[in-house]
Amino acid sequence: MHPVLKIVAGGLIAGLVDIGVAALINGVEPLVILRAIASGVLGKAAFKGGSQAVLLGLGLQCLMSIAIAALYVALVSRSKWLRQHWILGGLAAGPVIFAVMEYAVVPLSHAGRAHFTPVTIVPNLAAMMLFGLIIAFFTRGRR
């Protein structure tokens, strides 16, 4: 598979799985998650929006996931050890992705901040570790 296709496939699958996992963690429909993502651009209006808000959320999730996969490959390609130990690299990427999203991306958006407790942060960190693992799986062996 072409390296760019690996990045796109890994990003898209990780992003789509992330939507489902976020819905399960929060006990809501995936459409609510997609509107929450769209709120990064639209603010609270995303939750009153129809299919356009949902599609915007899906598009944003896909773009961000592909960008994260590309950045992961760019960083990991500099480390032979991480390329050889892709499972550890993917799992380690999860908390980093979580921190960047929570403390850089979300505060710069129009979305309200999530308020994590010790109970809610654990499944959210696990979800990001799964996200990183999926990207690492698809992009393993990339040099």
Rosetta blueprint (number, residue, H / E / L):
1 M L
2 H L
3 P H
4 V H
5 L H
6 K H
7 I H
8 V H
9 A H
10 G H
11 G H
12 L H
13 I H
14 A H
15 G H
16 L H
17 V H
18 D H
19 I H
20 G H
21 V H
22 A H
23 A H
24 L H
25 I H
26 N H
27 G L
28 V L
29 E L
30 P H
31 L H
32 V H
33 I H
34 L H
35 R H
36 A H
37 I H
38 A H
39 S H
40 G H
41 V H
42 L H
43 G H
44 K H
45 A H
46 A H
47 F H
48 K L
49 G L
50 G L
51 S H
52 Q H
53 A H
54 V H
55 L H
56 L H
57 G H
58 L H
59 G H
60 L H
61 Q H
62 C H
63 L H
64 M H
65 S H
66 I H
67 A H
68 I H
69 A H
70 A H
71 L H
72 Y H
73 V H
74 A H
75 L H
76 V H
77 S L
78 R L
79 S L
80 K H
81 W H
82 L H
83 R H
84 Q H
85 H L
86 W H
87 I H
88 L H
89 G H
90 G H
91 L H
92 A H
93 A H
94 G H
95 P H
96 V H
97 I H
98 F H
99 A H
100 V H
101 M H
102 E H
103 Y H
104 A H
105 V H
106 V H
107 P H
108 L H
109 S L
110 H L
111 A L
112 G L
113 R L
114 A L
115 H L
116 F L
117 T L
118 P H
119 V H
120 T H
121 I H
122 V H
123 P H
124 N H
125 L H
126 A H
127 A H
128 M H
129 M H
130 L H
131 F H
132 G H
133 L H
134 I H
135 I H
136 A H
137 F H
138 F H
139 T H
140 R L
141 G L
142 R L
143 R L
